[in-house]
Amino acid sequence: MQRSIIFKYFTIYLALVLLSIAVLGAGIMAFATMYFKDENYQQLEVCAQKGSWQITQLLDENTVLDQDLVTDYLSVMASSVSGELLLSDLDGTLLLSSQPDSPLVGKQVDSRILDQLRLDGSYREMGYLGGLFPAHYNTVALPIYDQSQQPIGYFFACAPAGEPLNSFLLDFLQVFSVASVIVLAVVSVIIYFVSRQLVKPLRQMSEAAAKMSSGDFSQQLMVDSDDELGQLALAMNHMAQSLSSLETMRRSFISNVSHELKTPMTTISGFVDGILDGTIPPDQQKKYLRIVSEEVNRLSRLVVSMLNLSRIEAGEMRLTRQKVDVVDSTIQTLFQLESQIEKRELQVEGLEHEPLYVDADPDLLHQVIYNLTENACKFADQGGTLSFSFEKESNRAMVGVRNTGEGLSKQEISRVFDRFYKTDRSRGLDKTGVGLGLYIVRSILTLHGGDIIVRSVKGEYTEFVFTLPLYNPMRKFKKKPDGKEDPNGKS
């Protein structure tokens, strides 16, 4: 079964809390063990110091020690350390014990312990006292001195090493376990709700992504933070908007292409059928075949334009940059459009200019100038003016194509470079255009690193101004990314 991210968060956080509790408990137990050990040794050392000093005082008062008195004294002192106190002579023979009938009385202390006592003046261990005890005991031993400060025996303060500590640790574990269970219960509830809160934006994003995958791009996520999740939500909102725009463009593209294909195909089909079935008389057939030819040419231009667009947008259009005189290219284009210019009785201006060389693909540059000039001819007023301008600005050439006429509104200017866009007026004046000319112009200029703008005053004029890089003779020595020189200057 697939585990949700909440379960993963919950498991990870709970594991971290458990680990923290375990480390905390182990640390407390280790600290308690060290504390109890040090505290026990201090108590035993104080007891041994008092005991040896008291024995010395008793010797000062009595030549011979009263065994019962000393035993009672040792018993009282032993209760303060919960252990056993022992006295031995210099040879290590145990003489007295704080416990009546102790089995240790009469036994011999290990010689290594005595050697350390003689050498260091004290002894401390946690062990069996040379095998005398059946379990671990903490032991502190000090010499007993007479009036002349000569050692006459040894005082041993001993206490079980495990029992008090074990009792404390058992009590601690019980309290700690109960507290840990309570903490875990509270923390688990907190972790669960925190995890849900953290995962909530991710769930919303997942749902939005699922709807986007099914074609619903209207989803907008709430952005209430500037952290990584907020940035991701913002990015998804932008993506949804972009996808929505692309989907709108796709549908518009299909609709426009369908319309542009349907109109000439309907015309061609109707006229051809009319000729075949005899509806169109023979003396009129040539007229209608000419219309069919125009529609076929229109379809051909549409297909060529769409293929060029496809190559440009797919990055498959390769530029052959050369030194091209944009003034001469404009003049050559005007020769091709001479019939249209004469038909509309246009006055051409601005061609008296010295050569202006740009760095461009000559065929694509010709298409740019042709599309702009043809467009200007179509929409210039009858007997109007078609003018050109050529300027240099920094390292770029600026070329303007201007016609007098109806002009464009601000709304039309904002959409004039869209694919298949036609103004209402152009739909009536231009029956053969497909609305791709200006879009292709901008795409070609962008491919060259150029730009295009449109200026227009309603009822007066329209002007398209495009820029291209000036020709640079040193460009042919421009290095490719691999570091080799490109003598042809191709990109």
PyMOL commands that set and color helices and strands:
alter all, ss='L'
color gray80, all
select helices_A, chain A and resi 5-61+67-81+111-120+163-213+228-276+282-313+326-336+338-343+362-379+410-415+424-429+437-448+473-477
alter helices_A, ss='H'
color red, helices_A
select strands_A, chain A and resi 84-89+94-97+123-127+137-145+151-160+322-325+347-349+357-360+385-393+396-404+451-457+461-469
alter strands_A, ss='S'
color yellow, strands_A
deselect
rebuild
show_as cartoon
